[in-house]
Amino acid sequence: MLEANAEGLVSYGWSRDESILENVKRLYVGHYVTELYKRTSQITLEKIRACVITGEPQEWSFRGSDALDSNVPVAMRIIPCFYDRDLVLMIINYPHFNEEQIIEDTWKQAVEAAGDGIWDANMRMGKIYFSAGWKKMLGYDDHELGTELAEVINLMHPDDVDSFNSTLSAYFKGDLSVLSHEHRVRCKDGNYKWLLTRGRLLSRTDEGKPARVIGVETDITAIKSVQEKLQLINETFHSAFHYSSVGNALVSPDGKWLEVNRAVTRMLGYSKEELLSKTFQDITYPEDLEKDLALVNQMLRGEIDTYSLEKRYVSKDHRIVWALLKVSLVRNIDASPKFFISQIVNITRERELRQELEKQRDQLEVTAEGLQEKLSRLEELNYMIAHNLRGPVGNINMIVKSVRDEDGLFSLQESLDHIISSSDALMESLDTLMEFSKIKLHDSIPFDDCSISQIFEKVKTHLHSTIFQKQAELTLNFDTDEISYPRQYLESILYNLLSNALKYSKRGETPRVLIDLRFVDSVPVLTVNDNGIGIDLVRHGNKLFKLNGILHQGYDSKGLGLFLTKTQVEALGGNIQVNSTPGEGTSFRVELHSREYLAGR
């Protein structure tokens, strides 16, 4: 290489400064072309020889190393020297450089305008350049900070250095497609800022080592602060959601379970994985689904913000679980539904107690009304007895005194006759009052034409949850569907006997209950047989029908049902009998005296 002119510097984008020109000449002039372009030395020599021999220009392009940079695209043109045939003129062009330089300058200006900082590192020399915007971001003036890489590394938070070096090494090895890292850098005032650096390797040395890397750093301190707050909020929500004793769930707009806590899985008996494969519709009690979906649709349409509902779920083992459900809807930024937040409180026990109390209240009201009616009739009978017996008793008293008196009005025979007559009158009054008491005590309770099948279905409805939960098998046999009996009494009697049969069923065995109604000597006889745990009549027979007579511990019993049943049956002249064997089952036999039977008795 004999000479290099200043135009070559322009192609590199350098200035025409004479000192720089001299440095360039020192690198090029006096050196063999094969030294300058080692990787393409053979083809370069061939092109030079061809130009000298043929006198024709030679052109070709390649990517190779030169004295100033490495791995750069080169377009070379060799033409004969018109004044000396032994010389050639080499025009070396870097066609990409000016365009890329313009793009790079434009990019740097845009990045600076956005408030980001730029860095440009020469890895071979251990130097790094920082833009004024980068220094300003950390509180430094433009003339501050050196260009040594080691000095800049010292500004990085000690806890982040190893992570940064690992990321840089992985990127240079090709394990990462993008150089990106978050770390803290010390500001001039001693505080640290979080920066996000994103870089790109532009060139490598002949040995394949990184030569030049450029990048951008963005201040993400505010973002990190928000992320920390969000993380705290998320951790708080996670704890409140998952460790609450109340059931919590996230549900998609179409009803699919997205997330549930342990309280929900315990309540319904499903594992988390099993629930997440289902929708809430799958495990909602069929009769409650329509009402629930109606409220869901109202919420999706924006008509309501939240709703509360008492509903039933069906657990994995087919138990009915009553729950108080509270639902709210989370929406996306565009107001489209994202997911529901559901709170589920198990109120099964409360519902059972409420239903039991309501039933007992109704039964007590009926019994109280009957007792009040009887008391009224008894008071009336008491008055009538006192009034009707006063005359005969007074007569007898007077005659007895007359007999004792020697000067009495009647002879002994006459006195005896009067006593007999008064006694007959007294007996007649007693007979009359007895017949009257039968009428007064029984005719006050209205009799109805009852359909045993309808009453059976009504009682089944009241006990539907228990029947469904225990998967009980009920069988009804009857000679006739119609009997004359007070409807409220018949419903109460059948309810108490059937609920007892279900309540005291054997654990792990399907309850089987047979309800039989037939006429025995014109008297309707109701029989309820079960295969439950049975009753030890030797031990408990004397308190079976007593108020608060509890026979079995561990069962939800108040000792009221059989007492009410016996009271109602006997109020109409009937009777109730029991036959039971512990461990095998129990049979109740009830005589239901009809209106016709009472009238003919």
Buried (B, 14 or more C-beta within 10 A) or exposed (E): BEEBEBEBBEBBBBEEEEEBBEEBBEBBEEEEBEEBBEBBBEBBEEBBEBBBEEEEBBEBEBEBBBBEBBBBEBBBBBBBEEEEEEEBEBBBBBEEBEEEEEEBEEEBEEBBEEEBBBBBBBBBEEEBEBBBBBBBBBBBEEEEBEBEBEEBEEBBBEEBEEBBEEBBEEBBEEEBEEBEBBBBBBBEEEEBBBBBBEBEBBBBBEEEEBBBBBBBBBBBBEEBEEEEEEEEEEEEEEEEBEEEEBBBBBBBBEBBBEBBBBBBBEBBBBEBEBBEEBBBBBBBBEEBBEEBBEBBEEBBEEEBEEBEBBBBBBBEEEBBBBBBBBBEBEEEEEEEBBBBBBBBBBBBEEBBEEBBEEBBEBBEEBBEEBEEBBEEBEEEBEEBBEEBBEEBBEBBEBBEEBBEEEEBEBEEEBBEEBBEBBEEBBEEBBEEBEEBBEEBBBEBBEBBEBBBEEBBEBBBEBBEBBBBBBEBEBEBEBEEBEBBBBBBBBBBBBBBBBBBBBBBBBEEEEBBBBBBBEBEEEEBBBBBBBBBBBBEBEEBEEBBBEEEBEBBEEEEBEBBBBBBBBBBBBBBBBEBEBEBEEEEBBBBBBBBBBBEBBEEE
